[in-house]
Amino acid sequence: MPPVRRKRRIPPSPLPQRHGVDPVRVRLPAGGTWGTVREHLVERLAAGAGVVDGMFDAGLIVGADGRAVAADAPYTPGTFVWFHRELPAEVPVPFPLEIVHRDEHIVVADKPHFLATTPRGSHVAETALARLRRELGVPELGPAHRLDRLTAGLLLFTVRPEERGAYQTLFRDRRVRKEYEAVAPYDPALGLPRTVRSRIVKERGVLTAQVVEGEPNAVSRVELLEHRQDGLGRYRLVPGTGQTHQLRVHMNALGVPILGDPLYPEVTGPVPAGDFRRPLQLLARALEFTDPVTGAEHRFRSRRVLAAWAAYEDWAAGQ
């Protein structure tokens, strides 16, 4: 019998969060021909040699003991170093992030449009996770799932890191009932309700997802809640799976693309930071699940109203 490999324990970060954002952790991999830690970081990071050297000179790159790592420190595979990234200049998202529920285990927040869930790319401090950590004073807060930046609605966060896996497993195993709401054109010839099934593929680096031939991997229930004389409909969308852009792709495939979508049916995006006009009219309206830690039955609903339904002319004018 082959020997069992034990997973290497990751030491706790010696650096505190900054603006609700965790420091970057880099594990020095095996292999390679690097003689020093500096050589590896210059090759690995896109910042450039001058920036990396400046970080070493300022003592900003530290080891597990919290001490600054010297630029000429020998390269040792398997060890870790930490540093804080230089935060990008971000346009504040001028909409409130409302708390729907909070207890000792979870926080449920009602995210506005245009606010990313977690730090990524050019959205770092202006994210739901970083903002909640700052506002609630809970540095250990972590996401159980994610919403697209352009989608508003309910997000579940966990308070205790040791319980995060249990809540994430609920979403992985599809034991959370998620309900969305959308505003889109009304087509009287479209028979609803119906269940849409297709195979959706989203390639890294490509803005849009594509419907391709093959076994369906995306299932959505689409219902018409109501419609108006101005040609708009309000829809309930219940995903049975969680493919990227699934609801947007399925609504577009039905011929009723969601209002404000910069990708479907035509690519006009991505929406630049600071452009808060005509938000995507998609809302994560409800979450229902059995709490894996307490056993409580949770039912949460967003109190938001989609702008195009409340005042279409104002939404269309970007007000």
C-alpha positions, 0 to 999 in steps of 0.5 A, a space after each residue: 500500500 502506498 504511503 498516505 500523503 498528509 496535506 501540509 498545514 497552512 500557517 495562520 497569516 502573520 499580517 492582519 487584514 487591511 480595509 477588510 481585505 486579506 493579505 496575499 499568501 504565496 506558497 513557494 512550489 517545488 521544482 524550478 531553478 530559483 535561487 532566492 525568494 526574490 527571483 521567484 516572486 519577480 517571475 511569478 508576480 506581474 508587478 515587475 522587478 522594480 515593484 517587487 524590489 521595493 516591497 523587499 526594501 520596505 520589509 513588506 514581504 514577511 514569513 510565517 513568523 511575521 518577520 520581513 523576508 530578505 531579498 536574498 533569502 534562499 528559496 525553500 520549496 513549501 514555505 509561505 510568504 505574505 504581503 498586502 497588494 497595493 489596492 487599486 483606485 476604486 469608484 465607491 458603489 453608492 448603494 447600501 448593502 443591507 443586512 437581512 439576518 445576522 446570528 452567531 453562525 451566518 450573515 445574510 446580506 442584500 447586495 446592490 447591483 454593481 458590487 462584486 461579492 469577493 475581491 477579484 481583479 480591479 474590485 477589491 475593497 469595494 466588494 460585499 465581503 470587504 465592506 461587511 468585514 469593515 462594517 460588522 467588525 468580523 474579519 473572519 467573515 467568508 462567503 458561502 456562495 457568490 453572485 455576479 457583480 451585476 446581479 443584486 440580491 441575497 448573499 450568505 456569509 459565514 461567521 466561523 471559518 470552521 463552519 464555512 464548509 458545511 454551508 458551502 456544501 449546501 450550495 454544492 449539493 443543491 440543497 438551497 432553494 434559490 429564487 430569482 426575479 427578472 424584468 424582461 420583454 413580454 411575449 404573449 406567444 411564449 408558453 409559460 411556465 416552462 423548464 429550460 434545459 440546455 448545455 452551457 459552456 463558459 470558457 475562461 477569458 470569454 465574456 459570454 457563455 455559449 449553448 452547445 450540443 450535448 447532455 444538458 448541464 443547465 436547468 431553469 424554471 421560468 414563470 411569468 408573474 405579471 405583465 403590463 401594457 408597456 410590453 414588460 413582464 416580471 418573471 420568477 426564475 428558479 435555477 436547478 443548476 448553477 452554470 455561469 450566466 445560466 439564467 441570462 442565457 436561458 432568458 435570451 434563448 427564450 427570446 426575452 433577454 433580461 433588461 440591462 444585460 450587457 452580454 445577451 443578446 449583444 455584447 456591449 460590456 463589460 460595464 465599466 466601474 463607475 457606470 451605475 446606469 441601467 442596472 441588470 434587472 436580475 435579483 436573487 429574491 429568495 434563499 431557503 435551506 435547512 441550517 447545517 449547524 443549528 437545524 433551523 429552517 431558514 427562509 430569506 427574501 430580498 426587499 429590493 424592487 427592480 428599478 425597470 418595473 418600478 419606474 421604467 422611464 427613469 431606469 431607461 434614462 439612467 436615473 
